[in-house]
Amino acid sequence: MDHIEAQFINQSGSGVSATDETFLTNVVKATSQILVAMEREKDVKKLKARNVIISGLQPKSDVSDTELVESFCEQHLTVKPHLASSRRIGNDPSNSTVKLCVTLNSEESAQHLLESATILRRSPDIIARRVYINPDLTKAQANEAYKRRWRKESPTVIDDCNVTSIFVSGSSSLSTTAVVMAADGQ
């Protein structure tokens, strides 16, 4: 980035003021910070692509979590995943169904497990129906998934607006609801 900045300043000639140089330096710094953040996000996505989050699976004291997941998948799913590791998320000992982060050997194994997990919703076993297997998402991916669900559930989609207040007024025969919105950035 410093090379690009120096090249731009040299091409501009001596007519560049100190204010312009400061502005260009700030632009280059901001751009490099954005690129670093994007690379970091890409790396985290790649790491998390092999993970799944399992909730609702009751731990057993005589069996490791990895063995528990493997036997659960053999009994209730159409895939037998090859697990690399597993760990409990959270440390609340009073909660017996703490979530489990399972790392599989490949991204494809994780995807097959996620696709097979839909079978659990139709299982005759009530305990299996309470087990959920979801992808391990980054904060940005989780936020985007939340926005998609919100848009899907809302009757009308209003992009680039914030709901600032909702009020209801009504009489005995007629009630009206008004939503006051402000556009982003205003």
Buried (B, 14 or more C-beta within 10 A) or exposed (E): EEEEBEEBBEEEEEEBEEEEBEEBBEEBEEEBEEEEEEEEBEEBBEEBBBBBBBBBBEEEEEEEBBEBBBEBBEEBBEBBBEBBEBEEEEEEEEEEBBBBBBBBEEEEBBBBBBEBBEEBEEBEEEEBBBBBBBBBBBEEBEEEEEEEEEEEEEEEEEEEEEEEEEEEEEEEEEEEEEEEEEEEEE
